[in-house]
């Protein structure tokens, strides 16, 4: 299940986020990933700050590539990722 939202705080600033739930699969437990972002828009450019994997969920999946489902492999880093983005179309 995936749920996202975006909230306009004022004409220039908006806050958004998403929640992704993956149920238990074979030997892998259920996971919940939360991502948050805040953006500032001024005329044609936008600056954003974000946090991916806010709760630092350790994402493990059954190893379906090697047909070894009782072995779990990591999907992403289990640490939160914090960053900034700048967008200017030209």
C-alpha positions as CSV (number, residue, x, y, z in Angstrom):
1,X,0.0,0.0,0.0
2,X,1.3,3.5,-0.8
3,X,-0.1,6.7,0.5
4,X,1.2,10.2,-0.3
5,X,0.2,13.8,0.6
6,X,1.1,17.3,-0.2
7,X,0.1,20.4,1.8
8,X,0.5,24.0,0.6
9,X,1.5,26.0,3.7
10,X,1.5,29.3,1.7
11,X,1.9,30.2,-2.0
12,X,5.6,29.5,-1.9
13,X,6.1,26.6,0.6
14,X,4.7,23.1,0.6
15,X,5.2,20.1,2.7
16,X,4.7,16.5,1.5
17,X,5.4,12.9,2.4
18,X,4.7,9.3,1.5
19,X,4.2,6.1,3.3
20,X,4.9,2.7,1.7
21,X,3.8,-0.5,3.4
22,X,5.0,-3.9,2.2
23,X,3.4,-6.9,3.9
24,X,5.3,-9.9,5.1
25,X,6.7,-11.9,2.3
26,X,8.1,-15.4,2.7
27,X,10.9,-15.0,5.3
28,X,11.0,-11.2,5.1
29,X,9.0,-9.2,7.7
30,X,6.7,-6.3,6.9
31,X,8.2,-2.9,6.3
32,X,6.9,0.7,6.5
33,X,8.9,3.4,4.7
34,X,8.2,7.1,5.4
35,X,9.6,9.9,3.3
36,X,9.2,13.6,4.0
37,X,9.9,16.7,1.9
38,X,9.5,20.5,2.2
39,X,9.9,22.8,-0.8
40,X,10.2,26.5,-1.4
41,X,9.2,27.8,-4.8
42,X,10.1,31.2,-6.1
43,X,9.1,32.2,-9.7
44,X,10.8,29.5,-11.9
45,X,13.2,27.8,-9.4
46,X,12.4,25.4,-6.5
47,X,14.6,24.4,-3.5
48,X,13.7,21.3,-1.6
49,X,14.9,19.4,1.5
50,X,14.0,15.8,2.1
51,X,14.4,12.8,4.4
52,X,14.0,9.3,2.9
53,X,13.5,6.3,5.2
54,X,12.6,8.6,8.2
55,X,12.3,5.8,10.7
56,X,15.5,4.1,9.4
57,X,13.7,0.9,8.5
58,X,16.0,-2.1,7.6
59,X,14.6,-3.2,4.3
60,X,15.2,-6.9,3.6
61,X,13.8,-9.0,0.7
62,X,13.8,-12.7,-0.1
63,X,16.6,-13.5,-2.6
64,X,14.4,-14.2,-5.6
65,X,17.2,-13.5,-8.1
66,X,19.1,-16.5,-7.0
67,X,16.0,-18.6,-6.2
68,X,17.0,-18.7,-2.6
69,X,14.0,-17.4,-0.7
70,X,15.2,-18.4,2.7
71,X,18.1,-15.9,2.3
72,X,17.4,-12.2,2.9
73,X,19.2,-9.5,0.9
74,X,19.2,-5.8,1.7
75,X,17.3,-3.4,-0.7
76,X,18.6,-0.1,0.5
77,X,20.6,1.4,3.3
78,X,18.7,1.2,6.6
79,X,19.9,4.7,7.5
80,X,17.8,7.8,6.8
81,X,19.0,9.8,3.8
82,X,18.9,13.5,4.1
83,X,19.4,15.8,1.1
84,X,18.6,19.0,-0.7
85,X,17.6,19.6,-4.3
86,X,17.6,22.7,-6.5
87,X,15.5,22.8,-9.6
88,X,15.8,25.5,-12.3
89,X,14.3,24.8,-15.7
90,X,16.0,26.4,-18.7
